[in-house]
């Protein structure tokens, strides 16, 4: 049987000058194809978070609230609308977490100041004069005690600072009062000993001014001494009933899972950037520059491979359109195994009446035969039914045929020949006719041949198929064996590309080797996992 002459194959791929927009599907394709890596890293993150939750005991937190008051000379005077500005709360927060407060806690609790500083947290609500001391510890009584001690230590430190300031101011006033009092005593003596009336009047006037100054200094000192240096009060003490767990521990599991998934996605993109695989038809065209002969999809269910068989038949039609018998077609791959596709193409080509010879030099003949027998059983037609109807005798008409069929059949004799022994010694023995078991439209099948439809598939090595019209060579991977390229030089080549497995660099190298050897590939077939 002679196939149609090859016609120009249109390259329906996008031109090299146009750029394709990156869609959300393109961004999700890499993590989906590297799903095992993403899932593994996500599980590692989840296990790390779970180990932290189980091994590290939960931290308990206790809180104490301190109301900070400004130090004023008149405590009964309202502070006005800017009450939160009367005290610099940033300064107060710094003092509350300062070295002196932490050191007092370390001396009282007997811990490391660095650990105490990490466990102590001071919050300042916006627009208020409140300090909230929160302390985290492994035990509730330790958290309560440390929070209350931190609040008291802050008040004690702040009170000591105010008292020191007041003492310094009182000391300054005392020095000024002492100096003015000495001047007053000296003027008093001079005024008492003055003999001139004018001079005495001047000394008296000067003495009156000094007395007024001394009075003002004493009044100011009295105000400073009367200032309340109390920095504030503890409005809410920490109690065991108010102790809560620090943070929500189930959130650690969610954070570990999401963090691991995010790291896995980043690793998937990094791996994809160094190990590019063929993900789609566009990737195959871009990497190989060959036309597409067809795509062989994976069936939705393992028990219904009809979609895959139909795809293989479409590929077989595309291959038959490109070649003319006698044809030598090598199915070449980079690193993958095209045995299943070779057997499927052989069945699809032989079902229309072709004599297909499947050649293999790598010891896969039995596997090819098993796949051919399995694919033959799933053909959409009955291979035992003759495609050509039985011819009628010359001169017969449909009416005559109908009349013949209506003629009643003769009843068989109750004594068939040979059933009753004859008494005549010269009688002839009649033997029953033995009909042939072979149908009229059937043909003789050799032992190394598998009948497929009205055609056949034979198996053997490449040398054994030299005299056959259509030979499919199941080539070994080209990265490790050059026989596929060598066979393709005597005919044509079909490049088999496995989606998500064939590397783009390997595919480019394979096409370059074919073209360097003088082979013009017919095109490429995009498959999935070798079969679909």
TIDREN-425577 format. One record per residue (C-alpha): chain; x negated, y negated, z negated; residue in three letters; residue number from 1. Coordinates in Angstrom, 2 decimals, m for minus. Example, Ala and Ser with C-alpha at 12.3 -4.5 7.8 and 13.67 -1.06 7.14 Angstrom:
# residues 2
dolum;x;y;z;marfi;volum
A;m12.30;4.50;m7.80;ALA;1
A;m13.67;1.06;m7.14;SER;2
This chain:
# residues 532
dolum;x;y;z;marfi;volum
A;0.00;0.00;0.00;UNK;1
A;m1.36;m3.37;0.99;UNK;2
A;m0.71;m6.36;m1.21;UNK;3
A;m0.01;m9.87;m0.02;UNK;4
A;m2.87;m12.04;1.01;UNK;5
A;m4.20;m14.31;m1.71;UNK;6
A;m2.73;m17.80;m1.73;UNK;7
A;m4.19;m20.97;m3.21;UNK;8
A;m3.60;m20.96;m6.94;UNK;9
A;m2.45;m24.36;m8.22;UNK;10
A;m4.20;m25.61;m11.30;UNK;11
A;m1.30;m26.98;m13.28;UNK;12
A;m3.52;m28.10;m16.15;UNK;13
A;m3.89;m31.74;m17.07;UNK;14
A;m6.39;m33.80;m15.17;UNK;15
A;m9.69;m34.58;m16.79;UNK;16
A;m9.01;m38.31;m16.65;UNK;17
A;m5.93;m38.22;m18.85;UNK;18
A;m6.09;m37.85;m22.60;UNK;19
A;m3.50;m35.97;m24.62;UNK;20
A;m2.06;m37.57;m27.73;UNK;21
A;m2.73;m35.78;m31.00;UNK;22
A;0.54;m34.78;m32.65;UNK;23
A;1.42;m33.59;m36.13;UNK;24
A;1.53;m30.04;m34.80;UNK;25
A;m2.08;m30.33;m33.68;UNK;26
A;m3.09;m31.46;m37.16;UNK;27
A;m1.23;m28.58;m38.81;UNK;28
A;m2.51;m25.98;m36.34;UNK;29
A;m5.98;m25.75;m37.88;UNK;30
A;m4.81;m25.11;m41.50;UNK;31
A;m2.20;m22.65;m40.26;UNK;32
A;m4.75;m20.64;m38.29;UNK;33
A;m7.17;m20.79;m41.22;UNK;34
A;m4.39;m19.88;m43.62;UNK;35
A;m6.40;m17.16;m45.31;UNK;36
A;m9.17;m19.59;m46.20;UNK;37
A;m6.71;m22.21;m47.47;UNK;38
A;m4.79;m19.60;m49.50;UNK;39
A;m8.01;m18.17;m50.96;UNK;40
A;m9.31;m21.57;m52.09;UNK;41
A;m5.86;m22.51;m53.44;UNK;42
A;m5.78;m19.29;m55.47;UNK;43
A;m9.26;m20.06;m56.81;UNK;44
A;m8.03;m23.48;m57.94;UNK;45
A;m4.95;m21.93;m59.51;UNK;46
A;m7.02;m19.32;m61.34;UNK;47
A;m9.41;m22.03;m62.58;UNK;48
A;m6.51;m24.07;m63.93;UNK;49
A;m4.96;m20.97;m65.47;UNK;50
A;m8.24;m20.08;m67.14;UNK;51
A;m8.52;m23.59;m68.53;UNK;52
A;m4.98;m23.44;m69.89;UNK;53
A;m5.50;m20.01;m71.49;UNK;54
A;m9.05;m20.40;m72.78;UNK;55
A;m9.14;m24.05;m73.83;UNK;56
A;m6.78;m24.66;m76.77;UNK;57
A;m4.23;m27.41;m76.44;UNK;58
A;m5.19;m30.82;m77.85;UNK;59
A;m2.74;m32.44;m80.31;UNK;60
A;m2.37;m36.21;m80.50;UNK;61
A;m1.17;m38.44;m83.35;UNK;62
A;m0.45;m42.18;m83.12;UNK;63
A;m0.55;m45.06;m85.62;UNK;64
A;0.64;m48.59;m84.82;UNK;65
A;m0.98;m51.78;m86.17;UNK;66
A;0.61;m55.23;m85.90;UNK;67
A;m2.10;m57.84;m85.44;UNK;68
A;m1.48;m61.32;m86.96;UNK;69
A;m3.40;m64.51;m86.30;UNK;70
A;m5.24;m66.10;m89.21;UNK;71
A;m3.70;m69.58;m89.77;UNK;72
A;m3.87;m72.15;m92.57;UNK;73
A;m0.06;m72.28;m92.86;UNK;74
A;1.48;m68.88;m92.56;UNK;75
A;4.98;m70.35;m92.54;UNK;76
A;4.42;m72.44;m89.43;UNK;77
A;5.96;m70.77;m86.31;UNK;78
A;3.42;m69.89;m83.63;UNK;79
A;5.69;m70.98;m80.72;UNK;80
A;6.37;m69.36;m77.35;UNK;81
A;2.76;m68.24;m76.76;UNK;82
A;2.64;m65.82;m79.65;UNK;83
A;0.70;m63.24;m77.63;UNK;84
A;m1.96;m65.87;m76.90;UNK;85
A;m2.57;m66.69;m80.56;UNK;86
A;m4.80;m63.60;m80.74;UNK;87
A;m7.05;m62.37;m77.96;UNK;88
A;m5.90;m58.74;m77.77;UNK;89
A;m8.76;m57.75;m75.48;UNK;90
A;m11.18;m58.74;m78.22;UNK;91
A;m9.13;m56.90;m80.82;UNK;92
A;m9.07;m53.75;m78.64;UNK;93
A;m12.83;m53.94;m78.29;UNK;94
A;m13.26;m54.26;m82.06;UNK;95
A;m10.87;m51.32;m82.63;UNK;96
A;m13.04;m49.05;m80.45;UNK;97
A;m16.32;m50.60;m81.54;UNK;98
A;m19.29;m48.96;m83.12;UNK;99
A;m18.43;m49.95;m86.69;UNK;100
A;m14.94;m48.41;m86.58;UNK;101
A;m16.24;m45.23;m84.92;UNK;102
A;m19.08;m44.97;m87.44;UNK;103
A;m16.66;m45.23;m90.35;UNK;104
A;m14.56;m42.43;m88.83;UNK;105
A;m17.69;m40.33;m88.34;UNK;106
A;m18.74;m40.88;m91.94;UNK;107
A;m15.27;m39.97;m93.23;UNK;108
A;m14.53;m36.98;m90.98;UNK;109
A;m18.11;m35.78;m90.61;UNK;110
A;m18.11;m35.55;m86.82;UNK;111
A;m20.20;m36.71;m83.89;UNK;112
A;m19.58;m40.39;m83.01;UNK;113
A;m19.56;m39.54;m79.30;UNK;114
A;m16.82;m36.95;m79.76;UNK;115
A;m14.84;m39.37;m81.94;UNK;116
A;m15.16;m42.10;m79.33;UNK;117
A;m13.84;m39.70;m76.65;UNK;118
A;m10.92;m38.59;m78.84;UNK;119
A;m9.91;m42.09;m79.93;UNK;120
A;m7.76;m44.17;m77.61;UNK;121
A;m6.39;m47.66;m78.29;UNK;122
A;m3.47;m48.97;m76.25;UNK;123
A;m2.40;m52.62;m76.03;UNK;124
A;1.16;m53.20;m74.79;UNK;125
A;1.44;m56.08;m72.36;UNK;126
A;2.63;m59.34;m73.96;UNK;127
A;2.48;m58.07;m77.56;UNK;128
A;0.23;m58.20;m80.57;UNK;129
A;0.27;m54.46;m81.24;UNK;130
A;m2.51;m51.89;m81.24;UNK;131
A;m1.56;m48.22;m80.87;UNK;132
A;m4.26;m45.86;m82.14;UNK;133
A;m4.04;m42.36;m80.59;UNK;134
A;m6.36;m39.60;m81.71;UNK;135
A;m6.63;m36.13;m80.13;UNK;136
A;m7.75;m33.10;m82.13;UNK;137
A;m7.37;m29.32;m82.16;UNK;138
A;m5.40;m29.35;m85.42;UNK;139
A;m2.44;m31.50;m86.40;UNK;140
A;m3.70;m32.60;m89.83;UNK;141
A;m7.02;m33.69;m88.34;UNK;142
A;m5.25;m35.74;m85.66;UNK;143
A;m2.96;m37.41;m88.24;UNK;144
A;m5.78;m38.16;m90.66;UNK;145
A;m8.10;m39.54;m87.99;UNK;146
A;m5.41;m41.78;m86.47;UNK;147
A;m4.55;m43.31;m89.84;UNK;148
A;m8.20;m43.69;m90.73;UNK;149
A;m8.88;m45.43;m87.43;UNK;150
A;m6.09;m47.96;m88.10;UNK;151
A;m7.31;m48.61;m91.64;UNK;152
A;m10.92;m48.87;m90.51;UNK;153
A;m9.95;m51.48;m87.91;UNK;154
A;m8.07;m53.56;m90.50;UNK;155
A;m10.95;m53.26;m92.94;UNK;156
A;m13.53;m54.29;m90.37;UNK;157
A;m11.42;m57.20;m89.18;UNK;158
A;m10.73;m58.36;m92.75;UNK;159
A;m14.43;m58.26;m93.56;UNK;160
A;m15.15;m60.37;m90.48;UNK;161
A;m12.55;m62.97;m91.50;UNK;162
A;m13.82;m63.05;m95.08;UNK;163
A;m17.34;m63.54;m93.87;UNK;164
A;m16.23;m66.43;m91.71;UNK;165
A;m14.32;m68.00;m94.62;UNK;166
A;m17.31;m67.59;m96.94;UNK;167
A;m19.56;m69.31;m94.41;UNK;168
A;m17.14;m72.20;m94.09;UNK;169
A;m16.77;m72.54;m97.89;UNK;170
A;m20.55;m72.50;m98.27;UNK;171
A;m20.82;m75.28;m95.70;UNK;172
A;m18.18;m77.33;m97.50;UNK;173
A;m19.88;m76.75;m100.83;UNK;174
A;m23.17;m78.01;m99.45;UNK;175
A;m21.48;m81.11;m98.05;UNK;176
A;m19.65;m81.76;m101.29;UNK;177
A;m22.86;m81.40;m103.28;UNK;178
A;m24.65;m83.85;m101.01;UNK;179
A;m21.83;m86.41;m101.17;UNK;180
A;m21.57;m85.99;m104.94;UNK;181
A;m25.30;m86.76;m105.25;UNK;182
A;m24.81;m89.88;m103.17;UNK;183
A;m21.86;m90.84;m105.35;UNK;184
A;m23.96;m90.50;m108.52;UNK;185
A;m26.77;m92.59;m107.08;UNK;186
A;m24.41;m95.38;m106.03;UNK;187
A;m22.74;m95.30;m109.37;UNK;188
A;m26.07;m95.89;m111.12;UNK;189
A;m26.98;m98.69;m108.75;UNK;190
A;m23.60;m100.34;m109.20;UNK;191
A;m23.97;m100.23;m112.97;UNK;192
A;m27.42;m101.87;m112.87;UNK;193
A;m26.60;m104.50;m110.27;UNK;194
A;m26.88;m108.13;m111.59;UNK;195
A;m25.67;m109.98;m108.52;UNK;196
A;m21.94;m110.10;m108.04;UNK;197
A;m22.09;m109.84;m104.24;UNK;198
A;m24.39;m106.87;m104.34;UNK;199
A;m22.22;m105.20;m106.91;UNK;200
A;m19.13;m105.71;m104.78;UNK;201
A;m20.88;m104.08;m101.81;UNK;202
A;m21.95;m101.12;m103.88;UNK;203
A;m18.44;m100.72;m105.22;UNK;204
A;m17.00;m100.72;m101.70;UNK;205
A;m19.56;m98.15;m100.56;UNK;206
A;m18.78;m96.04;m103.59;UNK;207
A;m15.07;m96.13;m102.75;UNK;208
A;m15.81;m94.76;m99.24;UNK;209
A;m17.91;m91.96;m100.65;UNK;210
A;m15.16;m91.12;m103.10;UNK;211
A;m12.67;m90.87;m100.21;UNK;212
A;m15.07;m88.65;m98.28;UNK;213
A;m15.54;m86.45;m101.29;UNK;214
A;m11.79;m86.19;m101.71;UNK;215
A;m11.33;m85.12;m98.08;UNK;216
A;m14.05;m82.50;m98.37;UNK;217
A;m12.48;m81.07;m101.48;UNK;218
A;m9.05;m80.97;m99.78;UNK;219
A;m10.46;m79.21;m96.74;UNK;220
A;m12.30;m76.73;m98.90;UNK;221
A;m9.13;m76.02;m100.78;UNK;222
A;m7.29;m75.27;m97.50;UNK;223
A;m10.05;m72.94;m96.31;UNK;224
A;m10.10;m71.14;m99.65;UNK;225
A;m6.32;m70.71;m99.48;UNK;226
A;m6.33;m69.14;m95.96;UNK;227
A;m4.91;m65.59;m95.81;UNK;228
A;m7.51;m63.52;m93.96;UNK;229
A;m5.30;m60.44;m93.66;UNK;230
A;m5.70;m59.32;m89.96;UNK;231
A;m2.46;m57.32;m89.82;UNK;232
A;m0.52;m54.34;m91.14;UNK;233
A;m0.01;m50.69;m90.29;UNK;234
A;3.61;m50.71;m89.15;UNK;235
A;3.75;m47.00;m88.29;UNK;236
A;1.54;m44.33;m89.77;UNK;237
A;0.78;m41.05;m88.08;UNK;238
A;2.75;m38.06;m89.39;UNK;239
A;2.72;m34.35;m88.65;UNK;240
A;6.31;m34.45;m87.48;UNK;241
A;5.33;m36.93;m84.73;UNK;242
A;2.33;m34.95;m83.43;UNK;243
A;2.71;m34.05;m79.75;UNK;244
A;0.70;m31.97;m77.33;UNK;245
A;m1.74;m34.03;m75.33;UNK;246
A;m0.48;m33.86;m71.73;UNK;247
A;1.73;m31.30;m70.00;UNK;248
A;m0.26;m28.13;m69.58;UNK;249
A;1.94;m26.66;m66.78;UNK;250
A;0.91;m29.66;m64.72;UNK;251
A;m2.65;m28.34;m64.83;UNK;252
A;m1.50;m25.28;m62.87;UNK;253
A;0.23;m27.43;m60.26;UNK;254
A;m2.81;m29.68;m60.05;UNK;255
A;m5.12;m26.68;m59.67;UNK;256
A;m2.99;m25.18;m56.90;UNK;257
A;m2.62;m28.45;m54.98;UNK;258
A;m6.27;m29.35;m55.49;UNK;259
A;m7.40;m25.94;m54.26;UNK;260
A;m5.10;m26.19;m51.23;UNK;261
A;m6.50;m29.63;m50.40;UNK;262
A;m10.08;m28.38;m50.68;UNK;263
A;m9.14;m25.37;m48.55;UNK;264
A;m7.70;m27.63;m45.83;UNK;265
A;m10.88;m29.70;m45.82;UNK;266
A;m12.99;m26.54;m45.58;UNK;267
A;m10.72;m25.27;m42.77;UNK;268
A;m11.36;m28.44;m40.76;UNK;269
A;m15.10;m28.19;m41.43;UNK;270
A;m15.15;m24.55;m40.37;UNK;271
A;m13.08;m25.33;m37.29;UNK;272
A;m15.50;m28.08;m36.30;UNK;273
A;m18.37;m25.57;m36.25;UNK;274
A;m16.42;m22.51;m35.04;UNK;275
A;m13.92;m23.66;m32.40;UNK;276
A;m11.46;m20.98;m31.27;UNK;277
A;m9.04;m20.91;m28.36;UNK;278
A;m5.70;m21.88;m29.87;UNK;279
A;m3.56;m22.60;m26.82;UNK;280
A;m3.41;m22.51;m23.04;UNK;281
A;m4.79;m26.05;m22.93;UNK;282
A;m7.85;m24.96;m24.92;UNK;283
A;m8.38;m22.02;m22.55;UNK;284
A;m8.17;m24.24;m19.47;UNK;285
A;m10.49;m26.83;m20.99;UNK;286
A;m13.09;m24.28;m22.05;UNK;287
A;m13.06;m22.11;m18.92;UNK;288
A;m11.81;m24.34;m16.11;UNK;289
A;m9.86;m21.35;m14.74;UNK;290
A;m6.20;m21.10;m13.77;UNK;291
A;m3.81;m19.26;m16.05;UNK;292
A;m2.62;m15.87;m14.84;UNK;293
A;m0.22;m15.40;m17.73;UNK;294
A;0.23;m15.21;m21.45;UNK;295
A;0.89;m11.97;m23.30;UNK;296
A;2.73;m12.75;m26.51;UNK;297
A;2.99;m10.78;m29.69;UNK;298
A;6.44;m9.21;m30.12;UNK;299
A;8.66;m10.58;m32.84;UNK;300
A;9.09;m7.07;m34.26;UNK;301
A;6.68;m4.18;m34.02;UNK;302
A;9.45;m1.82;m32.96;UNK;303
A;10.50;m3.87;m29.90;UNK;304
A;7.52;m4.50;m27.61;UNK;305
A;9.66;m5.25;m24.51;UNK;306
A;8.68;m8.92;m24.51;UNK;307
A;5.02;m7.92;m24.42;UNK;308
A;5.57;m5.40;m21.62;UNK;309
A;7.43;m8.02;m19.59;UNK;310
A;4.53;m10.44;m20.03;UNK;311
A;2.09;m7.80;m18.83;UNK;312
A;4.24;m7.19;m15.75;UNK;313
A;4.15;m10.91;m14.95;UNK;314
A;0.37;m10.84;m15.27;UNK;315
A;0.27;m7.81;m12.97;UNK;316
A;2.26;m9.70;m10.33;UNK;317
A;m0.17;m12.63;m10.60;UNK;318
A;m3.15;m10.29;m10.18;UNK;319
A;m1.52;m8.52;m7.21;UNK;320
A;m0.95;m11.89;m5.58;UNK;321
A;m4.64;m12.69;m5.77;UNK;322
A;m6.19;m9.43;m4.50;UNK;323
A;m5.97;m7.26;m1.41;UNK;324
A;m6.67;m3.53;m1.36;UNK;325
A;m9.22;m2.09;m1.56;UNK;326
A;m9.73;m4.14;m4.72;UNK;327
A;m12.12;m3.94;m7.61;UNK;328
A;m10.93;m5.92;m10.62;UNK;329
A;m12.95;m6.08;m13.83;UNK;330
A;m11.25;m7.21;m17.05;UNK;331
A;m14.06;m8.99;m18.89;UNK;332
A;m14.10;m10.44;m22.39;UNK;333
A;m16.66;m12.27;m24.49;UNK;334
A;m16.61;m10.20;m27.68;UNK;335
A;m13.13;m8.64;m27.73;UNK;336
A;m11.66;m5.35;m26.53;UNK;337
A;m9.31;m5.48;m23.52;UNK;338
A;m8.41;m1.77;m23.51;UNK;339
A;m4.73;m2.28;m24.29;UNK;340
A;m4.32;m4.98;m21.63;UNK;341
A;m6.13;m2.82;m19.04;UNK;342
A;m3.79;0.10;m19.67;UNK;343
A;m0.73;m2.18;m19.56;UNK;344
A;m1.80;m3.71;m16.24;UNK;345
A;m2.44;m0.25;m14.81;UNK;346
A;1.11;0.84;m15.67;UNK;347
A;2.63;m2.40;m14.33;UNK;348
A;0.71;m2.10;m11.04;UNK;349
A;1.39;1.64;m10.56;UNK;350
A;5.13;1.48;m11.20;UNK;351
A;5.68;m0.14;m7.77;UNK;352
A;3.92;2.65;m5.91;UNK;353
A;0.23;1.80;m6.18;UNK;354
A;m2.47;4.37;m6.82;UNK;355
A;m4.42;2.76;m9.67;UNK;356
A;m7.75;4.06;m10.90;UNK;357
A;m8.76;2.94;m14.39;UNK;358
A;m12.52;3.05;m14.86;UNK;359
A;m14.33;2.93;m18.17;UNK;360
A;m17.96;3.66;m18.99;UNK;361
A;m17.76;3.08;m22.75;UNK;362
A;m16.01;6.26;m23.92;UNK;363
A;m12.48;4.82;m24.10;UNK;364
A;m10.83;7.07;m21.53;UNK;365
A;m8.70;8.98;m24.04;UNK;366
A;m7.51;5.77;m25.64;UNK;367
A;m6.59;4.39;m22.22;UNK;368
A;m4.67;7.56;m21.39;UNK;369
A;m2.75;7.41;m24.68;UNK;370
A;m1.76;3.79;m24.14;UNK;371
A;m0.69;4.48;m20.54;UNK;372
A;1.53;7.37;m21.67;UNK;373
A;3.04;5.20;m24.40;UNK;374
A;3.68;2.30;m22.01;UNK;375
A;5.16;4.62;m19.38;UNK;376
A;7.81;5.68;m21.87;UNK;377
A;8.93;2.07;m22.27;UNK;378
A;9.40;1.31;m18.59;UNK;379
A;12.75;m0.39;m17.82;UNK;380
A;13.44;2.19;m15.04;UNK;381
A;13.70;5.98;m15.13;UNK;382
A;10.45;7.34;m13.63;UNK;383
A;12.08;10.70;m12.82;UNK;384
A;14.85;9.21;m10.65;UNK;385
A;13.87;8.92;m6.96;UNK;386
A;13.81;5.36;m5.68;UNK;387
A;14.68;6.46;m2.10;UNK;388
A;18.07;8.24;m1.64;UNK;389
A;18.20;11.63;0.03;UNK;390
A;18.79;11.25;3.81;UNK;391
A;21.97;12.70;5.35;UNK;392
A;21.92;15.09;8.34;UNK;393
A;22.12;13.49;11.78;UNK;394
A;25.69;13.00;13.09;UNK;395
A;27.33;13.31;9.71;UNK;396
A;29.96;10.81;8.71;UNK;397
A;31.25;9.83;5.36;UNK;398
A;34.58;11.49;6.17;UNK;399
A;32.93;14.72;7.17;UNK;400
A;30.87;14.64;4.05;UNK;401
A;34.01;14.12;2.04;UNK;402
A;35.69;17.02;3.84;UNK;403
A;32.76;19.23;3.14;UNK;404
A;32.85;18.34;m0.49;UNK;405
A;36.58;19.18;m0.63;UNK;406
A;36.09;22.69;0.81;UNK;407
A;36.64;25.19;m1.99;UNK;408
A;33.58;27.18;m2.87;UNK;409
A;33.63;30.87;m2.29;UNK;410
A;34.06;32.96;m5.36;UNK;411
A;30.98;35.02;m6.16;UNK;412
A;31.16;38.72;m5.66;UNK;413
A;31.67;40.78;m8.81;UNK;414
A;28.98;43.09;m7.53;UNK;415
A;25.98;41.04;m6.49;UNK;416
A;23.38;42.66;m4.31;UNK;417
A;21.22;45.07;m6.21;UNK;418
A;23.61;45.29;m9.16;UNK;419
A;25.07;48.63;m8.08;UNK;420
A;22.68;51.41;m7.02;UNK;421
A;23.34;52.72;m3.50;UNK;422
A;23.67;56.42;m2.74;UNK;423
A;22.29;55.93;0.76;UNK;424
A;18.61;56.93;0.76;UNK;425
A;17.93;54.59;3.74;UNK;426
A;19.59;51.56;2.16;UNK;427
A;17.55;48.35;1.91;UNK;428
A;16.94;46.75;m1.49;UNK;429
A;17.99;43.03;m1.57;UNK;430
A;16.03;40.78;m3.89;UNK;431
A;17.54;37.57;m5.23;UNK;432
A;16.11;34.29;m3.86;UNK;433
A;13.91;32.39;m6.24;UNK;434
A;14.40;28.61;m5.85;UNK;435
A;11.47;26.22;m6.24;UNK;436
A;11.36;24.33;m9.54;UNK;437
A;9.89;21.27;m7.86;UNK;438
A;12.31;18.59;m6.75;UNK;439
A;12.30;17.53;m3.10;UNK;440
A;11.21;13.98;m3.88;UNK;441
A;8.56;14.94;m6.43;UNK;442
A;4.88;15.10;m5.65;UNK;443
A;1.94;17.12;m6.80;UNK;444
A;0.13;15.58;m9.78;UNK;445
A;m3.48;16.45;m10.49;UNK;446
A;m4.54;17.15;m14.08;UNK;447
A;m6.48;13.85;m14.47;UNK;448
A;m3.56;11.78;m13.09;UNK;449
A;m0.55;10.25;m14.86;UNK;450
A;2.54;9.63;m12.77;UNK;451
A;4.05;6.22;m13.38;UNK;452
A;7.22;5.45;m11.44;UNK;453
A;6.45;6.11;m7.79;UNK;454
A;2.75;5.49;m8.33;UNK;455
A;0.05;7.04;m10.43;UNK;456
A;m2.80;6.14;m12.75;UNK;457
A;m6.06;8.05;m12.73;UNK;458
A;m8.94;7.79;m15.17;UNK;459
A;m12.66;8.16;m14.85;UNK;460
A;m15.97;6.36;m14.70;UNK;461
A;m16.85;3.54;m12.35;UNK;462
A;m18.73;5.86;m9.97;UNK;463
A;m15.77;8.24;m9.76;UNK;464
A;m13.46;5.43;m8.61;UNK;465
A;m15.57;4.39;m5.65;UNK;466
A;m13.12;5.89;m3.07;UNK;467
A;m9.91;4.49;m4.56;UNK;468
A;m8.06;1.47;m3.26;UNK;469
A;m7.32;m0.30;m6.54;UNK;470
A;m9.72;0.06;m9.44;UNK;471
A;m9.35;m1.63;m12.83;UNK;472
A;m12.59;m1.63;m14.75;UNK;473
A;m12.23;m1.83;m18.54;UNK;474
A;m15.41;m3.79;m19.10;UNK;475
A;m17.25;m3.80;m22.44;UNK;476
A;m17.78;m7.14;m24.25;UNK;477
A;m19.99;m9.35;m22.12;UNK;478
A;m21.97;m10.69;m25.09;UNK;479
A;m23.50;m7.24;m25.63;UNK;480
A;m23.16;m5.54;m22.22;UNK;481
A;m23.61;m6.93;m18.71;UNK;482
A;m21.80;m4.12;m16.82;UNK;483
A;m18.57;m6.08;m16.61;UNK;484
A;m20.25;m8.98;m14.78;UNK;485
A;m22.13;m6.53;m12.54;UNK;486
A;m18.88;m4.78;m11.52;UNK;487
A;m17.15;m8.13;m10.98;UNK;488
A;m19.75;m8.97;m8.32;UNK;489
A;m18.26;m6.16;m6.16;UNK;490
A;m14.73;m7.49;m6.45;UNK;491
A;m13.02;m9.92;m8.80;UNK;492
A;m12.80;m10.64;m12.50;UNK;493
A;m9.95;m11.41;m14.86;UNK;494
A;m11.13;m13.16;m18.01;UNK;495
A;m9.22;m11.95;m21.07;UNK;496
A;m8.99;m14.52;m23.87;UNK;497
A;m7.62;m13.61;m27.28;UNK;498
A;m5.85;m16.44;m28.99;UNK;499
A;m7.31;m17.46;m32.37;UNK;500
A;m10.23;m15.06;m31.93;UNK;501
A;m12.18;m15.99;m28.80;UNK;502
A;m14.66;m18.77;m29.47;UNK;503
A;m14.68;m21.60;m26.97;UNK;504
A;m18.47;m21.50;m26.78;UNK;505
A;m18.39;m17.76;m25.93;UNK;506
A;m15.72;m18.36;m23.28;UNK;507
A;m17.75;m21.16;m21.64;UNK;508
A;m20.85;m18.99;m21.65;UNK;509
A;m18.95;m16.05;m20.09;UNK;510
A;m17.54;m18.19;m17.26;UNK;511
A;m20.99;m19.70;m16.62;UNK;512
A;m22.48;m16.20;m16.39;UNK;513
A;m19.79;m15.08;m13.94;UNK;514
A;m20.29;m18.09;m11.70;UNK;515
A;m24.07;m17.81;m11.92;UNK;516
A;m23.76;m14.19;m10.76;UNK;517
A;m21.69;m15.26;m7.75;UNK;518
A;m18.32;m14.17;m9.12;UNK;519
A;m15.23;m16.31;m8.64;UNK;520
A;m12.86;m15.31;m11.45;UNK;521
A;m9.21;m14.86;m10.53;UNK;522
A;m8.15;m16.64;m13.73;UNK;523
A;m7.72;m15.99;m17.40;UNK;524
A;m5.07;m14.22;m19.45;UNK;525
A;m4.23;m15.48;m22.93;UNK;526
A;m3.42;m12.59;m25.27;UNK;527
A;m2.92;m12.10;m29.00;UNK;528
A;m4.94;m9.54;m30.98;UNK;529
A;m5.86;m7.61;m27.86;UNK;530
A;m2.32;m6.38;m27.18;UNK;531
A;m0.05;m9.33;m27.53;UNK;532
